[in-house]
Amino acid sequence: MANQTQNRKQNQKQNRNAGGAPPAPNAVVQDGEEFRLRETAPLLGGGGNERQATAFDLVEQMQFLYVRVVKAKELPANDHSPHPFVEVRIGNFRELTRHYKNNPNPEWNQVFTVLKDQIQTTVVEISVRDKEISEGDDVIGMAAAFDVSEVPTRVPPDSPLAPQWYRLESKTGEKVKGELMLAVWIGTQADEAFPEAWHMDATIVSAENVANIKSKVYLSPRLWYLRVNVIEAQELQPGDKNRHHPDVFVRAWLGGVALRTKISLTKNTSPSWNEDLMFVVAEPFEEDLILTVEDKVAANKDEVLGKCVVSLQTVEKMVDFKVPVSRWYGLEKNEVGENGEINVVGLPGRVHLRLSFDGGYHVLDELTQYSSDFKATARQLSKPPIGVLELGILSAQDLTSMKNRDGHGTTDAYCVAKYGQKWIRTRTILTSFNPKWNEQYTWEVFDPCTVITIGVFDNQHLQGPGKGGGGSMDQKIGKVRIRLSTLETDRVYTHSYPLIVLSPSGVKKMGEIQLAVRFSCASLYNMLSVYSKPLLPILHYLHPLTSYQVENLRHQATHIVSMRLSRAEPPLRKEVVEYMLDVGSNLWSVRRSKANYLRIGSILSTIASVCICFNRVCSWRNPVITVLVHFLFLISVCFPEFILSSVFMYLFMFGVYKYRARPKHPPHMNISLSQADRVHPDELDEEFDTFPTSKPGDAVKMRYDRLRSIASRLQTLAGDMATQGERVGSLLSWRDPRATALFLIVCLFASILFYIVPFKVLFLAWGFYAMRHPRFREKLPSAVISFFRRLPAKSDSLL
């Protein structure tokens, strides 16, 4: 154990040194030394070598030895037809191709690779063996041994190295029957064969689960909003013939989602609703929409009056803002026959529906403030991209142990990045607390005010579900959000971001991830013009969705995306997708409420600072400044045409002055802003509780009482605001006849005064009066404030 700890520390030190130059001295420090954002200087691209420079210029080049085994021919048969497979051995690394039964001319076309720095031998040994012969005598023949130092180097865009035929030899060096076609070369992670290559150091991964460690690019399914406008129904037949006033409603089913209308106000057999039900549907449209017309005959009993099944293939896709054509759909009912079979029987009733796929909306599967895409669903409404986002996922440092394997802690880390409809997953680096990926990916950018999310996870499926040495779900290590609008164009940002996770035990740093980001823009005019356009497609403003619909539809969208991506190969698992999409982040949390309250307080503090400065002027603490303010006030009143121009010129000069002190680093997770560093353990336990709650009654009672105390303060604040507004309204309501009469008399004299005396003089007199010397002030409230506080409000009428 001591040796393992020492080796781990040594590896961490080597990986940090291999990352390039040490951190810059101007590293941004916030929330303490542990949670800082560090600027790094990795050796990107070819490291100044023009021969090795490639399009992958945001990552450090890593050299790999590739062995492509293509096929064999004319393999000899001794007592039986051979069951051939190929063994590739590079020092301590050994891998086998799949074997074929009774095939002297097999074709494998498999690629094996290993990091060149891990090779501890000078020879690559490749042999063809027979599966049916005992080990030791199973060698059919051996290809010529390859000297690692003489293997050719290939750098894209060079064409792939052509495989060659090699005659097989026996162990004694004699020629034997049969040939093997293969190719051996030195390449980088930019090689076309890299994504599908079998990494020879992945010995702990079973053959059927090797896909779980490969890098892959995924696309989210194209999502549509399905609008079901339930208009009316006719000729319904209730089961009880004497029921003349049924309580009829329509229930719609699509997949696992069920929605229903309100009970019709027309209590007869021809009810009407004109109500919209909204669903999220993914292409291709494989499921049918099922609608049932039901009568609520009792509190817990609903009678089905009929149903209809609508194929989504027949629903019209709406791109413009026209109203789709409505249709009548006949109702039917299932009845059990004499032999127990289910028969579908047509009914005289029918239902009037208007169905459409609304392509003018953007289906929100992310929170709006974290969204990576705002495009409308319909392709006809798409606009050309304004730029390109390039992301280089370099490495991670000092990751936390996520599981035990063979009695030792370890981590098998991979990264996931999401922007727009494109998801990427890096390969899994096995058994390393300091993994190096050095993979680069590219996205088209349509809106600069979007966010890319990068998450780090521990792979728990190396031997199948739950057999990777840990639990059944991939464990989150942390994530990073980068808003593109905070990046300067064509600049490469290389930083080491802290990976922070909030758990029921508190906030914890899980390690760091090193990224390289570049946002390139083809046209500055096109990018700047985006800032003047609506954030969401136009249909969101012409026909806005309610907050309840937005939340319900987002829940449907995230469920569809997570289920689709979890069925890919390798799967992007549900827990990973939900963590990247911030599922459940809108649930109640005392910590988030405090954080938002302090955010509002920080905004209002600017106004409070102005009020404090004005109070200091009025108190004459610095007579020179007070006199100067009086002079500026006099100039502004005498020459009002210069007020707005002076204000905007001041804003311009202040913005230019602050340009030199502009943020030079992207924002990152701030535990102080999130109130994660001072949260109470019970508040964290409540935040991670399930919904509905799974806690015992005593804990729920305590939290309910705490929520009531918080709500009481908010209730008091809301009541005070309502009271002030009602007092303003009572000035002319004659609720207090004396106060209203007094206010009207003041208004009459004020109208005469403002007619006779110029407005400049009155405004100047008010300004000098407000900034008068403390010697002429009283500590008592003014007459105006005292009068306002005496006005009545509706709080007197509250129970």
SEVO-454410 format. One record per residue (C-alpha): x, y, z; residue in one letter. Coordinates in steps of 0.001 Angstrom, whole numbers, plus 500000, padded with zeros to 6 digits. Layout:
residues N
XYZa;...
//
This chain:
residues 799
500000500000500000m;502853502393500813a;504502501626497456n;501217502240495670q;500758505610497388t;504315506596496534q;503854505575492895n;500605507477492679r;502223510680494001k;505112510210491580q;502740509723488641n;500772512804489635q;503974514835489753k;505081513538486340q;501706514277484768n;501706517806486139r;505183518382484761n;504155516928481419a;501305519411481143g;503636522204480010g;504832525284481827a;503853525879485451p;500735527914486224p;500911531570485340a;501573533951488220p;498331535831487486n;496159532816488318a;492653533740489333v;492060532878492967v;488597532869494474q;486936530767497120d;490372529947498479g;493407528220497054e;491682524869496586e;488911526025494245f;490882528348491995r;490947528577488210l;494495528187486926r;495783529394483584e;498093526815481998t;500485526708479052a;500364523206477521p;502371522273474447l;499554522283471903l;499649521000468338g;502948519848466982g;504950521753469561g;506467524019466940g;507309521151464584n;505676522049461253e;506008518475460027r;503917517169462912q;501441520061463031a;497881518908462305t;494337520214462481a;494320518978466088f;496038522120467337d;494217522415470688l;495625519225472212v;499018517788472980e;500094515238470418q;500401511675471726m;502185509029469669q;500613505575469374f;501852502385467779l;499156500959465487y;498882497380464239v;496185496667461657r;495539492961461105v;493631492668457802v;493440489022456714k;495327485795456046a;495268483320453184k;496211479714452467e;496738478783456103l;497924475178456434p;495609472448457704a;497100469570459683n;494525467163461135d;491634469581460695h;490736472900459116s;492321475705461141p;490427477875463628h;492745480858463205p;493230483976465266f;496124486458465507v;498114487294468616e;499780490704468817v;502433490968471522r;504304494187472365i;506339493619475499g;503886493004478342n;500908493913476178f;499089491045474470r;495847491075472511e;494003488576470325l;491745488969467330t;488468487070467082r;488818483508465743h;487089481796462824y;486104478158462621k;487359476007459745n;488522478971457697n;491962478950456044p;491332482437454562n;489993484562457452p;489443488318457372e;489711490296460626w;490358493959459753n;491035494811463390q;493292497590464688v;495291497452467914f;497080500390469447t;499205501232472457v;500726504477473680l;504336504624472501k;505559505898475881d;504240502682477479q;506247500363475219i;509148498744477072q;510423496574474247t;511973497080470842t;510127494314468959v;506496493835467853v;505658490116467630e;502687488981465523i;501712485324465179s;498818483315463731v;497492480613466060r;494940477809466050d;492118477916468610k;491630474113468618e;495240473203469461i;496565473276472999s;498615476289474012e;502292475942473184g;501718473991469949d;499018476284468560d;501319478512466463v;500467478241462771i;503101480747461785g;504777483989462791m;505076487180460779a;508359489002460595a;509225490808463846a;509011494591463592f;511618496829465197d;509782499684466953v;512515502161466059s;512096501372462340e;508302501549462199v;507239504353459805p;505522507453461153t;502288508687459601r;500762512114460217v;497405513097458684p;496574514305456071p;498915511620454752d;497022508729453160s;496599505591455281p;499520503180455204l;498816500371452756a;498903496885454383p;501317494331452973q;501498490549452751w;504022488812455001y;505059485153454654r;504625483117457800l;507562481440459488e;507848478702462086s;509435479217465477k;512756478008464036t;512631480561461219g;511596478197458419e;509083479298455840k;505623477747456238v;502527477851454117k;500305480881454474g;500527484675454403e;499281487452456681l;498299490957455532m;498955493685458061l;500255497217458547a;502291498690461392v;502847502419461857w;503379505208464375i;500541507757464488g;498766510184466775t;495289510449468225q;494335512294465006a;494660509059463060d;491471507790461385e;491956504397462992a;492134505781466537f;488395505869467425p;487827502189466567e;491207500834467662a;491465498327470507w;493729499784473197h;496067497041474351m;496423498489477854d;492698497892478502a;493279494413479843t;490663494650482592i;487861495217480081v;485962492194478837s;485676491732475071a;481914492302474991e;482281495588476929n;485214497100475045v;482781499472473307a;482100501087476702n;485577502647476790i;485744504018473236k;485236507619472220s;482042508386470364k;479972511251468972v;476202511260469587y;473356513336468199l;470263514162470204s;467031513152468464p;465149515920466689r;462343516899469058l;458967518386468112w;456150519925470099y;452911518084469327l;449881520316469915r;446604518484470474v;443758521006470369n;440669519250471755v;437717521218470385i;434528519263471023e;432791515899470906a;429376514829469641q;426841512022470066e;428422510501473157l;426614507594474790q;427022507366478579p;426680503922480125g;423840505175482311d;421053506231479959k;419526508359482727n;422722510428483125r;421785513583481221h;424512515874482611h;427805513936482360p;431142515384483495d;433128514670480324v;436852515169479771f;439447513901477287v;442598512040478261r;445511511792475800a;448250509154475938w;451570509272474112l;454292506890475182g;454437507032478956g;452927510529479213v;449244511122479941a;447530514519479880l;443874515426480292r;441583518346479676t;439367520018482209k;435810518792482667i;433630520382480026s;431350523178481205l;428640522008478805t;427032519169480764k;425540517203477861n;426429514537475282t;428034517124472977s;430647518764475219p;433206521345474110s;436637522279475463w;438876524127472958n;441890523240475130e;445490522501474107d;447490519496475269l;451226519631474520m;453569516660474067f;457221516243473077v;457825513751470260v;461121512582468766a;461794511579465178e;461066509041463793p;457428509125464881f;456966505491465869e;454225505729468521e;450521506452468156d;448483509072469965l;445635507522471951i;442711509658473114l;439905508513475387t;436710510413476108v;435753509735479719e;432922510554482091d;433682511194485752k;430810509250487274v;432258509254490805a;435170510686492781a;437442507718492000n;435678506249488978k;435913507273485325d;433844505648482588e;435390505433479105v;432851506614476539l;435110505868473573g;438642506129472243k;440482506889469024c;443991506104467845v;445832508653465683v;449006507804463783s;451599510552464140l;452638509963460525q;449413511705459468t;449960514821461602v;450932517961459712e;454248519702460396k;453701523430460782m;456515525786459846v;454601529034459381d;452021530536461703f;448909529279459935k;446195527460461862v;446156523745460921p;442992522153459561v;440827520400462154s;439383516913461661r;436673514706463129w;437791511336464480y;435373508509465086g;435275506847468485l;435537503133469106e;435398500817472069k;436896497449473016n;434430494693473815e;435076491127474960v;433562488485472669g;432010485166473562e;435324483321473275n;437246485903475293g;438684487714472286e;438778491504472250i;436803493127469442n;436955496768468405v;433449498143467968v;432712501464466279g;430579504018468141l;428376506812466795p;430291509369468827g;433143511407467419r;435695513932468648v;436849517113466929h;440634517657467052l;443234519960465578r;446670518257465541l;449971519777464484s;453711519532464986f;454755523093465862d;458167523445464207g;458418527137465031g;459286526412468675y;462619525399470133h;462153522322472296v;463811523187475589l;465670520213477038d;467996522468479071e;467425525352481442l;467265528589479468t;470188530142481349q;472389527128480523y;471039526410477041s;473443525502474252s;470941525911471424d;468003528173470570f;467229527006467037k;463684526235465939a;462848522586465320t;461931523023461642a;464983522945459384r;463396525554457108q;463772528121459900l;467441527404460519s;469989530105459772k;473637529727458762p;476221529397461543p;478107532472462678i;481222530718463941g;482960527577465120v;483644526339468639l;486682524113469139e;487290522233472373l;490432520376473343g;490015518013476303i;493583517641477473l;493832515916480836s;492732515764484461a;494798515954487620q;494431514575491126d;491094512862490620l;489432511331493650t;489280507557493975s;485786506489492894m;485870502734493561k;487956499828494799n;489530497261492526r;491708494460493854d;491705496140497245g;492989499473495954h;491239502712495113g;491119503655491438t;489294505778488866t;488377505044485234d;487538508515483955a;485959509737480755y;484570513108479655c;481267514104478083v;480659517453476382a;477330518781475155k;476661521689472836y;473562521928470669g;472397518553469437q;475944517146469415k;477267515158472368w;480803513791472526i;482310511166474786r;486044510649475136t;487663507279475599r;487948505923479122t;491427506113480641i;491752503117482928l;493227503063486422t;494577506605486460s;494132509559488787f;495798511775486166n;494267510695482839p;495327512243479531k;492762512286476738w;494062514935474294n;490975514745472108e;489655517653470069q;486084518303468888y;484310520979466868t;480801522466466876w;479029524969464662e;477827528043466571v;474534529765465730f;474270532008468792d;477183533319470893p;474981533627474017c;475046529876474607t;476829527553477024v;478899524429476493i;478894521895479322t;481772519472479994i;481372516703482568g;483775514105483960v;482510510669485010f;483833507395486364d;483078504361484176n;481379501616486197q;480678499247483268h;484020497748482328l;482871494190483018q;479199494757482335g;476528496555484397p;477772497066487931g;480921494978487382k;483438497730486830g;484580497648490412g;481894500026491662g;478128500564491500g;475644500098488698s;475664503770487615m;478506505889486287d;479593508274489034q;479870512025488474k;483221513641489186i;482274517208488272g;481386519498485394k;482307522833483862v;480156525372482037r;481668527887479601i;479558530673478111r;480726531498474595l;479891535196474888s;482574535530477598t;485276534371475164l;487236536615472852e;487169535465469244t;490133533553467818d;491870533332471191r;492902530014472689v;491947529711476372y;493932527091478266t;492877526699481874h;492666524069484547s;489124524073485953y;488282522720489418p;485832519802489405l;483402520519492239i;480617518239493401v;477990519000496014l;476876515919497948s;474858515361501153p;478160515467503047s;479090518907501654g;481049520491498846v;484148518654497652k;486806519207495025k;487153516008492977m;490164517111490944g;490902519410488014e;490339519197484267i;492537520953481738q;490755522349478679l;491664524367475606a;488837526399474058v;488692528571470956r;485693530428469528f;486210531528465934s;483904533901464091c;483700534208460319a;481825537538460253s;481845540054463084l;478768541783461643y;476715538565461652n;477695537839465239m;476881541349466473l;473533541321464655s;472498538286466712v;472491540438469868y;469559542478468522s;467394539454467715k;465042537559470060p;466699534840472099l;464094532194471250l;462247531605467962p;459415534011467170i;456649531532467975l;457675531594471649h;456587535255471748y;453580535145469411l;452058532115471145h;453899531840474474p;453742528696476565l;452794528861480217t;455442528256482862s;453727524977483756y;453822523829480115q;457498524773479775v;458447522773482859e;456310519775481902n;457609519757478314l;461215520059479490r;460686517026481718h;459358515076478718q;462250516233476515a;464988515270478972t;463383511844479455h;463270511211475694i;466863512356475159v;468194510255478045s;466349507139476858m;467498507541473244r;471155508120474111l;471148505251476618s;470260502889473753r;473268503935471650a;476450501860471423e;478322502565473581p;475448503945475645p;475463507430477074l;473749506458480263r;470684508051481740k;472412509348484867e;475069511021482716v;472536512754480459v;470426513939483395e;473481515358485170y;474550517208482015m;471026518593481496l;470660519684485161d;467567517584485763v;466046518403489155g;467972521644489607s;464725523626489801n;463495521843492933l;463309523725496216w;466599524289498000s;467323526546500954v;470885526940499700r;469811528105496240r;467235530439497761s;469943532068499892k;472232532333496875a;469530534012494771n;468638536332497661y;472277537431497937l;472460537879494152r;469508540259494338i;471146541958497302g;474363542504495355s;472382544130492523i;470492546396494910l;473732547236496697s;474676549432493729t;471551551515494269i;472260551517497987a;475813552760497322s;474444555680495294v;472052556529498122c;474879556366500652i;477036558673498534c;474157561130498199f;473599560984501948n;477262561824502511r;476896564783500202v;473818565939502069c;475599565551505420s;478511567764504258w;481166565285505431r;483440566560502679n;482549570198501996p;484641570363498811v;482770567453497194i;479423568792498407t;480089572219496874v;481204570550493634l;477979568525493516v;475987571708494068h;477814573322491159f;477199570333488846l;473561570287489858f;473222573982489053l;474829573497485625i;472535570535484871s;469407572494485737v;470468575544483739c;471510573507480701f;469273570408480705p;470053569618477066e;473497568388478184f;472209565914480804i;471626562831478619l;474668563423476428s;476822563808479550s;475411560618481074v;476103558555477969f;479560560083477555m;480305559208481182y;479173555601480561l;481371555442477453f;484444556767479241m;483854554518482244f;483536551445479993g;486735552340478115v;488509552840481431y;487445549400482653k;488615547702479422y;492119547241480796r;490712545531483895a;488335543297481912r;488087539607482914p;490755537624481110k;489507534203482208h;486201532414481652p;483886532193484674p;483684528879486512h;481833527246489391m;481889529603492389n;481191527858495677i;480937531149497559s;478301532495495173l;476483529142495406s;476532529259499228q;478018525753499124a;480830526546501541d;478550527571504416r;475465525420503985v;474007523535506957h;474136519689506706p;470388519401507218d;469765521822504363e;471931519645502123l;470062516551503251d;466811518258502286e;468215519342498923e;469171515768497996f;465905514307499260d;463676512577496722t;460432514064495422f;458056513118496998p;460064512959500199t;461336509686501632s;462286511075505050k;460554510160508339p;457816512326509791g;459965514133512379d;462417515375509739a;459593516451507444v;457908518304510355k;461113520156511212m;461690521166507590r;458093522205507202y;458390524464510227d;461591525950508811r;459896526559505489l;457014528248507302r;459441530594509074s;461077531520505753i;457700531960504107a;456519534172506983s;459338536630506304r;458488536645502604l;454829537060503518q;455670540092505644t;457734541601502827l;454914541039500308a;452414542557502753g;454551545672503251d;454871546160499494m;451102545744499058a;450461548225501859t;452603550931500244q;450832550459496932g;447397550614498553e;448339553819500361r;449145555428497030v;445752554339495721g;443959555673498793s;445081559237498051l;442104559674495727l;439755556965497031s;438222559104499858w;438698556155502210r;440144558754504587d;438109561874503639p;440334564286505547r;443564562919504002a;442072562974500502t;440742566509500959a;444134567658502236l;445877565993499270f;443511567675496791l;444122571093498336i;447896570541498042v;447431569488494408c;445464572669493676l;448138574943495140f;450889572874493442a;449233573315490042s;449115577104490534i;452719577154491783l;454077575091488875f;452175577345486446y;453590580549487855i;457140579522488823v;459427578008486132p;460159574315486569f;463919574910486597k;463609577191489622v;461482574683491538l;463761571792490704f;466815573835491662l;465206574828494957a;464312571209495703w;467865570067494989g;469468572656497234f;466907571896499946y;467656568159499757a;471409568838500048m;471141571471502782r;473628571536505637h;472942569267508658p;472621572363510799r;469304573035509063f;468062569452509322r;465845567654511825e;465990564009512793k;462231563659512677l;460483562338509552p;459373564946507065s;455766566048506787a;455318564210503476v;456532560878504904i;454433561309508021s;451354562062505903f;451975559000503677f;452394556638506641r;449014557735508025r;447093556741504893l;444789553709505176p;445401550357503456a;443428547169502929k;445461545401505616s;442735546510508049d;440310544173506270s;442458541043506452l;441402538229508794l;
//
